């Protein structure tokens, strides 16, 4: 994010497109942060909701759902 949220999204799009982290909650968790800074809350919410669905850790799951709810 040092160069801004749009650059951050571009960086994480590489692994997203390649499918290297498909099935992991980590990628949508990271992808949920830059859209908030860009004012794209629906996109951020969708990423955090996806991350929560993929997450297998109860504590992380609850944090992800809370963050998504804050955007709704």
PDB file as gemmi writes it, atoms N, CA and C in Angstrom:
CRYST1    1.000    1.000    1.000  90.00  90.00  90.00 P 1                      
ATOM      1  N   UNK A   1       0.817  -1.189   0.000  1.00  0.00           N  
ATOM      2  CA  UNK A   1       0.000   0.000   0.000  1.00  0.00           C  
ATOM      3  C   UNK A   1       0.862   1.255   0.000  1.00  0.00           C  
ATOM      4  N   UNK A   2       2.161   1.096   0.045  1.00  0.00           N  
ATOM      5  CA  UNK A   2       3.046   2.255   0.102  1.00  0.00           C  
ATOM      6  C   UNK A   2       2.847   3.178  -1.097  1.00  0.00           C  
ATOM      7  N   UNK A   3       2.492   2.612  -2.239  1.00  0.00           N  
ATOM      8  CA  UNK A   3       2.270   3.411  -3.447  1.00  0.00           C  
ATOM      9  C   UNK A   3       0.799   3.656  -3.719  1.00  0.00           C  
ATOM     10  N   UNK A   4      -0.049   3.331  -2.772  1.00  0.00           N  
ATOM     11  CA  UNK A   4      -1.473   3.569  -2.910  1.00  0.00           C  
ATOM     12  C   UNK A   4      -2.272   2.293  -3.085  1.00  0.00           C  
ATOM     13  N   UNK A   5      -3.588   2.392  -2.832  1.00  0.00           N  
ATOM     14  CA  UNK A   5      -4.433   1.208  -2.873  1.00  0.00           C  
ATOM     15  C   UNK A   5      -4.583   0.591  -4.260  1.00  0.00           C  
ATOM     16  N   UNK A   6      -4.548   1.397  -5.298  1.00  0.00           N  
ATOM     17  CA  UNK A   6      -4.679   0.832  -6.646  1.00  0.00           C  
ATOM     18  C   UNK A   6      -3.462  -0.024  -6.996  1.00  0.00           C  
ATOM     19  N   UNK A   7      -2.279   0.448  -6.647  1.00  0.00           N  
ATOM     20  CA  UNK A   7      -1.071  -0.351  -6.867  1.00  0.00           C  
ATOM     21  C   UNK A   7      -1.104  -1.631  -6.040  1.00  0.00           C  
ATOM     22  N   UNK A   8      -1.629  -1.540  -4.825  1.00  0.00           N  
ATOM     23  CA  UNK A   8      -1.729  -2.728  -3.973  1.00  0.00           C  
ATOM     24  C   UNK A   8      -2.633  -3.767  -4.613  1.00  0.00           C  
ATOM     25  N   UNK A   9      -3.754  -3.334  -5.165  1.00  0.00           N  
ATOM     26  CA  UNK A   9      -4.643  -4.271  -5.849  1.00  0.00           C  
ATOM     27  C   UNK A   9      -3.963  -4.917  -7.043  1.00  0.00           C  
ATOM     28  N   UNK A  10      -3.200  -4.139  -7.778  1.00  0.00           N  
ATOM     29  CA  UNK A  10      -2.481  -4.684  -8.929  1.00  0.00           C  
ATOM     30  C   UNK A  10      -1.504  -5.775  -8.515  1.00  0.00           C  
ATOM     31  N   UNK A  11      -0.860  -5.579  -7.388  1.00  0.00           N  
ATOM     32  CA  UNK A  11       0.104  -6.565  -6.908  1.00  0.00           C  
ATOM     33  C   UNK A  11      -0.589  -7.867  -6.521  1.00  0.00           C  
ATOM     34  N   UNK A  12      -1.692  -7.773  -5.801  1.00  0.00           N  
ATOM     35  CA  UNK A  12      -2.371  -8.999  -5.375  1.00  0.00           C  
ATOM     36  C   UNK A  12      -3.209  -9.632  -6.473  1.00  0.00           C  
ATOM     37  N   UNK A  13      -3.424  -8.920  -7.571  1.00  0.00           N  
ATOM     38  CA  UNK A  13      -4.147  -9.518  -8.690  1.00  0.00           C  
ATOM     39  C   UNK A  13      -3.355 -10.651  -9.336  1.00  0.00           C  
ATOM     40  N   UNK A  14      -2.028 -10.586  -9.279  1.00  0.00           N  
ATOM     41  CA  UNK A  14      -1.205 -11.646  -9.862  1.00  0.00           C  
ATOM     42  C   UNK A  14      -1.541 -13.010  -9.290  1.00  0.00           C  
ATOM     43  N   UNK A  15      -1.422 -13.191  -7.966  1.00  0.00           N  
ATOM     44  CA  UNK A  15      -1.793 -14.478  -7.377  1.00  0.00           C  
ATOM     45  C   UNK A  15      -3.271 -14.812  -7.554  1.00  0.00           C  
ATOM     46  N   UNK A  16      -4.131 -13.793  -7.581  1.00  0.00           N  
ATOM     47  CA  UNK A  16      -5.563 -14.048  -7.753  1.00  0.00           C  
ATOM     48  C   UNK A  16      -5.847 -14.638  -9.127  1.00  0.00           C  
ATOM     49  N   UNK A  17      -5.255 -14.070 -10.149  1.00  0.00           N  
ATOM     50  CA  UNK A  17      -5.477 -14.534 -11.516  1.00  0.00           C  
ATOM     51  C   UNK A  17      -4.843 -15.901 -11.742  1.00  0.00           C  
ATOM     52  N   UNK A  18      -3.672 -16.117 -11.157  1.00  0.00           N  
ATOM     53  CA  UNK A  18      -2.969 -17.381 -11.368  1.00  0.00           C  
ATOM     54  C   UNK A  18      -3.641 -18.543 -10.657  1.00  0.00           C  
ATOM     55  N   UNK A  19      -4.434 -18.257  -9.645  1.00  0.00           N  
ATOM     56  CA  UNK A  19      -5.081 -19.315  -8.892  1.00  0.00           C  
ATOM     57  C   UNK A  19      -4.176 -19.978  -7.873  1.00  0.00           C  
ATOM     58  N   UNK A  20      -3.000 -19.409  -7.668  1.00  0.00           N  
ATOM     59  CA  UNK A  20      -2.043 -20.016  -6.739  1.00  0.00           C  
ATOM     60  C   UNK A  20      -2.563 -20.089  -5.315  1.00  0.00           C  
ATOM     61  N   UNK A  21      -3.433 -19.194  -4.955  1.00  0.00           N  
ATOM     62  CA  UNK A  21      -3.955 -19.192  -3.587  1.00  0.00           C  
ATOM     63  C   UNK A  21      -5.461 -19.458  -3.547  1.00  0.00           C  
ATOM     64  N   UNK A  22      -5.984 -20.074  -4.589  1.00  0.00           N  
ATOM     65  CA  UNK A  22      -7.419 -20.340  -4.595  1.00  0.00           C  
ATOM     66  C   UNK A  22      -7.765 -21.265  -3.430  1.00  0.00           C  
ATOM     67  N   UNK A  23      -8.862 -20.995  -2.803  1.00  0.00           N  
ATOM     68  CA  UNK A  23      -9.277 -21.776  -1.653  1.00  0.00           C  
ATOM     69  C   UNK A  23      -8.733 -21.267  -0.330  1.00  0.00           C  
ATOM     70  N   UNK A  24      -7.841 -20.299  -0.382  1.00  0.00           N  
ATOM     71  CA  UNK A  24      -7.280 -19.727   0.839  1.00  0.00           C  
ATOM     72  C   UNK A  24      -8.030 -18.449   1.204  1.00  0.00           C  
ATOM     73  N   UNK A  25      -8.267 -18.264   2.482  1.00  0.00           N  
ATOM     74  CA  UNK A  25      -8.931 -17.039   2.932  1.00  0.00           C  
ATOM     75  C   UNK A  25      -7.978 -15.844   2.929  1.00  0.00           C  
ATOM     76  N   UNK A  26      -6.688 -16.104   2.828  1.00  0.00           N  
ATOM     77  CA  UNK A  26      -5.709 -15.023   2.933  1.00  0.00           C  
ATOM     78  C   UNK A  26      -5.780 -14.037   1.773  1.00  0.00           C  
ATOM     79  N   UNK A  27      -5.936 -14.537   0.559  1.00  0.00           N  
ATOM     80  CA  UNK A  27      -5.970 -13.629  -0.591  1.00  0.00           C  
ATOM     81  C   UNK A  27      -7.178 -12.692  -0.547  1.00  0.00           C  
ATOM     82  N   UNK A  28      -8.404 -13.192  -0.359  1.00  0.00           N  
ATOM     83  CA  UNK A  28      -9.510 -12.227  -0.289  1.00  0.00           C  
ATOM     84  C   UNK A  28      -9.433 -11.309   0.935  1.00  0.00           C  
ATOM     85  N   UNK A  29      -8.779 -11.765   1.999  1.00  0.00           N  
ATOM     86  CA  UNK A  29      -8.588 -10.890   3.156  1.00  0.00           C  
ATOM     87  C   UNK A  29      -7.745  -9.685   2.755  1.00  0.00           C  
ATOM     88  N   UNK A  30      -6.649  -9.939   2.056  1.00  0.00           N  
ATOM     89  CA  UNK A  30      -5.771  -8.860   1.600  1.00  0.00           C  
ATOM     90  C   UNK A  30      -6.474  -8.014   0.545  1.00  0.00           C  
ATOM     91  N   UNK A  31      -7.196  -8.660  -0.350  1.00  0.00           N  
ATOM     92  CA  UNK A  31      -7.892  -7.925  -1.416  1.00  0.00           C  
ATOM     93  C   UNK A  31      -9.045  -7.079  -0.883  1.00  0.00           C  
ATOM     94  N   UNK A  32      -9.478  -7.323   0.335  1.00  0.00           N  
ATOM     95  CA  UNK A  32     -10.570  -6.537   0.906  1.00  0.00           C  
ATOM     96  C   UNK A  32     -10.157  -5.190   1.443  1.00  0.00           C  
ATOM     97  N   UNK A  33      -8.879  -4.972   1.628  1.00  0.00           N  
ATOM     98  CA  UNK A  33      -8.429  -3.713   2.231  1.00  0.00           C  
ATOM     99  C   UNK A  33      -8.319  -2.543   1.242  1.00  0.00           C  
ATOM    100  N   UNK A  34      -7.654  -2.693   0.098  1.00  0.00           N  
ATOM    101  CA  UNK A  34      -7.518  -1.538  -0.802  1.00  0.00           C  
ATOM    102  C   UNK A  34      -8.829  -0.939  -1.296  1.00  0.00           C  
ATOM    103  N   UNK A  35      -9.854  -1.740  -1.620  1.00  0.00           N  
ATOM    104  CA  UNK A  35     -11.090  -1.110  -2.096  1.00  0.00           C  
ATOM    105  C   UNK A  35     -11.729  -0.157  -1.091  1.00  0.00           C  
ATOM    106  N   UNK A  36     -11.532  -0.406   0.189  1.00  0.00           N  
ATOM    107  CA  UNK A  36     -12.066   0.501   1.208  1.00  0.00           C  
ATOM    108  C   UNK A  36     -11.447   1.878   1.033  1.00  0.00           C  
ATOM    109  N   UNK A  37     -10.161   1.913   0.837  1.00  0.00           N  
ATOM    110  CA  UNK A  37      -9.466   3.201   0.657  1.00  0.00           C  
ATOM    111  C   UNK A  37      -9.847   3.889  -0.652  1.00  0.00           C  
ATOM    112  N   UNK A  38     -10.340   3.102  -1.599  1.00  0.00           N  
ATOM    113  CA  UNK A  38     -10.768   3.656  -2.880  1.00  0.00           C  
ATOM    114  C   UNK A  38     -12.263   4.004  -2.888  1.00  0.00           C  
ATOM    115  N   UNK A  39     -12.931   3.774  -1.759  1.00  0.00           N  
ATOM    116  CA  UNK A  39     -14.351   4.080  -1.661  1.00  0.00           C  
ATOM    117  C   UNK A  39     -15.241   3.019  -2.294  1.00  0.00           C  
ATOM    118  N   UNK A  40     -14.696   1.862  -2.567  1.00  0.00           N  
ATOM    119  CA  UNK A  40     -15.454   0.782  -3.213  1.00  0.00           C  
ATOM    120  C   UNK A  40     -15.845  -0.245  -2.147  1.00  0.00           C  
ATOM    121  N   UNK A  41     -16.765   0.160  -1.274  1.00  0.00           N  
ATOM    122  CA  UNK A  41     -17.106  -0.670  -0.124  1.00  0.00           C  
ATOM    123  C   UNK A  41     -17.805  -1.969  -0.511  1.00  0.00           C  
ATOM    124  N   UNK A  42     -18.603  -1.969  -1.559  1.00  0.00           N  
ATOM    125  CA  UNK A  42     -19.271  -3.213  -1.968  1.00  0.00           C  
ATOM    126  C   UNK A  42     -18.242  -4.261  -2.383  1.00  0.00           C  
ATOM    127  N   UNK A  43     -17.222  -3.838  -3.095  1.00  0.00           N  
ATOM    128  CA  UNK A  43     -16.148  -4.744  -3.507  1.00  0.00           C  
ATOM    129  C   UNK A  43     -15.385  -5.263  -2.286  1.00  0.00           C  
ATOM    130  N   UNK A  44     -15.095  -4.369  -1.357  1.00  0.00           N  
ATOM    131  CA  UNK A  44     -14.388  -4.766  -0.138  1.00  0.00           C  
ATOM    132  C   UNK A  44     -15.227  -5.748   0.663  1.00  0.00           C  
ATOM    133  N   UNK A  45     -16.526  -5.460   0.801  1.00  0.00           N  
ATOM    134  CA  UNK A  45     -17.420  -6.351   1.531  1.00  0.00           C  
ATOM    135  C   UNK A  45     -17.419  -7.741   0.904  1.00  0.00           C  
ATOM    136  N   UNK A  46     -17.522  -7.813  -0.419  1.00  0.00           N  
ATOM    137  CA  UNK A  46     -17.551  -9.103  -1.108  1.00  0.00           C  
ATOM    138  C   UNK A  46     -16.267  -9.902  -0.847  1.00  0.00           C  
ATOM    139  N   UNK A  47     -15.130  -9.243  -0.864  1.00  0.00           N  
ATOM    140  CA  UNK A  47     -13.861  -9.930  -0.607  1.00  0.00           C  
ATOM    141  C   UNK A  47     -13.795 -10.443   0.837  1.00  0.00           C  
ATOM    142  N   UNK A  48     -14.218  -9.621   1.791  1.00  0.00           N  
ATOM    143  CA  UNK A  48     -14.170 -10.042   3.188  1.00  0.00           C  
ATOM    144  C   UNK A  48     -15.173 -11.153   3.476  1.00  0.00           C  
ATOM    145  N   UNK A  49     -16.320 -11.103   2.823  1.00  0.00           N  
ATOM    146  CA  UNK A  49     -17.315 -12.153   2.998  1.00  0.00           C  
ATOM    147  C   UNK A  49     -16.788 -13.470   2.423  1.00  0.00           C  
ATOM    148  N   UNK A  50     -16.141 -13.400   1.275  1.00  0.00           N  
ATOM    149  CA  UNK A  50     -15.522 -14.592   0.685  1.00  0.00           C  
ATOM    150  C   UNK A  50     -14.439 -15.136   1.611  1.00  0.00           C  
ATOM    151  N   UNK A  51     -13.624 -14.256   2.141  1.00  0.00           N  
ATOM    152  CA  UNK A  51     -12.560 -14.678   3.065  1.00  0.00           C  
ATOM    153  C   UNK A  51     -13.155 -15.403   4.265  1.00  0.00           C  
ATOM    154  N   UNK A  52     -14.245 -14.885   4.798  1.00  0.00           N  
ATOM    155  CA  UNK A  52     -14.889 -15.523   5.951  1.00  0.00           C  
ATOM    156  C   UNK A  52     -15.407 -16.908   5.580  1.00  0.00           C  
ATOM    157  N   UNK A  53     -16.000 -17.048   4.404  1.00  0.00           N  
ATOM    158  CA  UNK A  53     -16.498 -18.359   3.976  1.00  0.00           C  
ATOM    159  C   UNK A  53     -15.380 -19.375   3.827  1.00  0.00           C  
ATOM    160  N   UNK A  54     -14.200 -18.918   3.420  1.00  0.00           N  
ATOM    161  CA  UNK A  54     -13.066 -19.820   3.208  1.00  0.00           C  
ATOM    162  C   UNK A  54     -12.274 -20.098   4.485  1.00  0.00           C  
ATOM    163  N   UNK A  55     -12.451 -19.263   5.487  1.00  0.00           N  
ATOM    164  CA  UNK A  55     -11.656 -19.351   6.709  1.00  0.00           C  
ATOM    165  C   UNK A  55     -12.100 -20.531   7.565  1.00  0.00           C  
ATOM    166  N   UNK A  56     -11.123 -21.228   8.109  1.00  0.00           N  
ATOM    167  CA  UNK A  56     -11.406 -22.387   8.972  1.00  0.00           C  
ATOM    168  C   UNK A  56     -11.074 -22.109  10.440  1.00  0.00           C  
ATOM    169  N   UNK A  57     -10.597 -20.911  10.721  1.00  0.00           N  
ATOM    170  CA  UNK A  57     -10.246 -20.530  12.083  1.00  0.00           C  
ATOM    171  C   UNK A  57     -11.371 -19.670  12.635  1.00  0.00           C  
ATOM    172  N   UNK A  58     -11.985 -20.101  13.722  1.00  0.00           N  
ATOM    173  CA  UNK A  58     -13.154 -19.420  14.267  1.00  0.00           C  
ATOM    174  C   UNK A  58     -12.873 -17.961  14.634  1.00  0.00           C  
ATOM    175  N   UNK A  59     -11.741 -17.706  15.244  1.00  0.00           N  
ATOM    176  CA  UNK A  59     -11.422 -16.334  15.645  1.00  0.00           C  
ATOM    177  C   UNK A  59     -11.240 -15.433  14.419  1.00  0.00           C  
ATOM    178  N   UNK A  60     -10.477 -15.902  13.426  1.00  0.00           N  
ATOM    179  CA  UNK A  60     -10.294 -15.113  12.204  1.00  0.00           C  
ATOM    180  C   UNK A  60     -11.622 -14.928  11.482  1.00  0.00           C  
ATOM    181  N   UNK A  61     -12.429 -15.982  11.442  1.00  0.00           N  
ATOM    182  CA  UNK A  61     -13.736 -15.935  10.800  1.00  0.00           C  
ATOM    183  C   UNK A  61     -14.585 -14.815  11.405  1.00  0.00           C  
ATOM    184  N   UNK A  62     -14.617 -14.747  12.741  1.00  0.00           N  
ATOM    185  CA  UNK A  62     -15.435 -13.726  13.381  1.00  0.00           C  
ATOM    186  C   UNK A  62     -14.907 -12.322  13.110  1.00  0.00           C  
ATOM    187  N   UNK A  63     -13.594 -12.156  13.050  1.00  0.00           N  
ATOM    188  CA  UNK A  63     -13.011 -10.853  12.733  1.00  0.00           C  
ATOM    189  C   UNK A  63     -13.381 -10.442  11.305  1.00  0.00           C  
ATOM    190  N   UNK A  64     -13.288 -11.379  10.379  1.00  0.00           N  
ATOM    191  CA  UNK A  64     -13.620 -11.088   8.984  1.00  0.00           C  
ATOM    192  C   UNK A  64     -15.089 -10.698   8.838  1.00  0.00           C  
ATOM    193  N   UNK A  65     -15.970 -11.423   9.509  1.00  0.00           N  
ATOM    194  CA  UNK A  65     -17.389 -11.077   9.446  1.00  0.00           C  
ATOM    195  C   UNK A  65     -17.676  -9.715  10.074  1.00  0.00           C  
ATOM    196  N   UNK A  66     -16.983  -9.397  11.155  1.00  0.00           N  
ATOM    197  CA  UNK A  66     -17.159  -8.081  11.786  1.00  0.00           C  
ATOM    198  C   UNK A  66     -16.726  -6.970  10.847  1.00  0.00           C  
ATOM    199  N   UNK A  67     -15.575  -7.171  10.203  1.00  0.00           N  
ATOM    200  CA  UNK A  67     -15.082  -6.153   9.269  1.00  0.00           C  
ATOM    201  C   UNK A  67     -16.034  -5.990   8.088  1.00  0.00           C  
ATOM    202  N   UNK A  68     -16.582  -7.101   7.595  1.00  0.00           N  
ATOM    203  CA  UNK A  68     -17.540  -7.031   6.496  1.00  0.00           C  
ATOM    204  C   UNK A  68     -18.812  -6.301   6.953  1.00  0.00           C  
ATOM    205  N   UNK A  69     -19.283  -6.592   8.160  1.00  0.00           N  
ATOM    206  CA  UNK A  69     -20.482  -5.946   8.677  1.00  0.00           C  
ATOM    207  C   UNK A  69     -20.291  -4.448   8.836  1.00  0.00           C  
ATOM    208  N   UNK A  70     -19.102  -4.026   9.177  1.00  0.00           N  
ATOM    209  CA  UNK A  70     -18.817  -2.592   9.310  1.00  0.00           C  
ATOM    210  C   UNK A  70     -18.940  -1.862   7.980  1.00  0.00           C  
ATOM    211  N   UNK A  71     -18.827  -2.596   6.874  1.00  0.00           N  
ATOM    212  CA  UNK A  71     -18.920  -1.984   5.551  1.00  0.00           C  
ATOM    213  C   UNK A  71     -20.357  -1.965   5.016  1.00  0.00           C  
ATOM    214  N   UNK A  72     -21.219  -2.784   5.596  1.00  0.00           N  
ATOM    215  CA  UNK A  72     -22.594  -2.896   5.091  1.00  0.00           C  
ATOM    216  C   UNK A  72     -23.445  -1.716   5.471  1.00  0.00           C  
TER     217      UNK A  72                                                      
END                                                                             
